[in-house]
Amino acid sequence: MLRPRNQSPDWGTPTLGISLGSVSGSSVVDSFQGAPAAANGDLATLTAPVAASKLDLLDGYRFLRFTVPFTSALPTTPGAILASVPPRLEDVSIPWSAPRGGATS
């Protein structure tokens, strides 16, 4: 989970570096969940999942958790498997600001 020092961050629009590779039928669905500062790792406090485009719904939640499941139709023959490039997540960047005069990252 990401953990800014400020108790009530304002989350910006995330950038996900995703490559779908060369496998036909590949797709990806991102989702984010928030938890309050008092959560202390308690997964029962997580919000319902939201898409990256709706991350502003999680403003004020100190912790973020994200999932990026991939779906693809991998080939079944050995030669085709070796020649294929599977989908992958290359990087994640989530800007945030501290509305009470704190630093940004």
Phi and psi in degrees as a GROMACS rama.xvg file:
@    title "Ramachandran Plot"
@    xaxis  label "Phi"
@    yaxis  label "Psi"
@TYPE xy
-79.0914  144.467  LEU-2
-141.386  87.6689  ARG-3
-70.5187  155.18  PRO-4
-68.5782  -30.9128  ARG-5
-73.4669  145.013  ASN-6
-73.5156  -25.3897  GLN-7
-131.681  71.7661  SER-8
-70.6577  153.772  PRO-9
-105.909  105.763  ASP-10
-78.7672  136.064  TRP-11
-90.7465  -173.267  GLY-12
-78.4647  120.882  THR-13
-72.5272  152.975  PRO-14
-116.242  121.602  THR-15
-110.987  119.423  LEU-16
-85.9472  95.6051  GLY-17
-116.603  133.078  ILE-18
-116.547  125.221  SER-19
-81.4107  -5.18327  LEU-20
68.9422  -158.281  GLY-21
-108.6  3.13504  SER-22
-80.8589  125.961  VAL-23
-66.9826  148.469  SER-24
78.1932  12.6451  GLY-25
-75.1918  141.051  SER-26
-150.143  163.074  SER-27
-143.566  144.368  VAL-28
-132.302  119.749  VAL-29
-93.4994  151.766  ASP-30
-150.182  148.102  SER-31
-127.248  148.623  PHE-32
-133.003  150.438  GLN-33
-116.259  157.116  GLY-34
-143.057  145.9  ALA-35
-71.8355  166.111  PRO-36
-58.4624  -32.3525  ALA-37
-79.9572  3.11355  ALA-38
-64.0497  -37.5825  ALA-39
50.3358  40.4033  ASN-40
82.9032  4.11205  GLY-41
-76.1629  107.448  ASP-42
-66.8696  -16.9161  LEU-43
-67.9803  -16.9484  ALA-44
-89.1717  -2.31168  THR-45
-66.1695  145.948  LEU-46
-75.4168  173.507  THR-47
-67.0217  150.968  ALA-48
-64.9416  143.175  PRO-49
-130.312  153.284  VAL-50
-73.7486  160.366  ALA-51
-55.9766  -35.5773  ALA-52
-68.8133  -13.011  SER-53
-113.646  19.6134  LYS-54
-60.0496  -23.6366  LEU-55
-62.1587  -18.6053  ASP-56
-66.4146  -17.1276  LEU-57
-100.491  8.38089  LEU-58
-55.3901  136.432  ASP-59
96.3296  -18.1936  GLY-60
-84.1829  127.277  TYR-61
-71.8159  -35.4679  ARG-62
-108.2  144.342  PHE-63
-123.535  143.344  LEU-64
-127.539  138.031  ARG-65
-130.037  149.965  PHE-66
-129.934  144.486  THR-67
-137.364  78.6337  VAL-68
-77.863  138.497  PRO-69
-106.923  145.728  PHE-70
-126.026  133.651  THR-71
-156.086  157.678  SER-72
-100.537  84.4543  ALA-73
-65.619  142.864  LEU-74
-65.1233  158.185  PRO-75
-106.364  -12.1645  THR-76
-90.4388  141.653  THR-77
-53.8098  -44.7396  PRO-78
-63.5127  -41.0446  GLY-79
-69.6343  -34.6807  ALA-80
-62.9613  -45.3684  ILE-81
-66.5435  -30.6323  LEU-82
-83.6257  -15.1051  ALA-83
-85.8982  152.499  SER-84
-113.099  113.218  VAL-85
-73.3355  160.269  PRO-86
-65.6403  153.383  PRO-87
-154.871  154.449  ARG-88
-99.2827  120.87  LEU-89
-97.2682  -35.1192  GLU-90
-162.295  159.653  ASP-91
-135.041  130.379  VAL-92
-131.473  124.069  SER-93
-126.868  102.457  ILE-94
-72.4353  150.787  PRO-95
-149.991  158.647  TRP-96
-135.713  155.355  SER-97
-102.884  106.149  ALA-98
-63.5726  -15.008  PRO-99
-98.1389  34.9152  ARG-100
84.9487  10.4803  GLY-101
-80.4779  -178.476  GLY-102
-77.9624  163.853  ALA-103
-113.215  162.096  THR-104
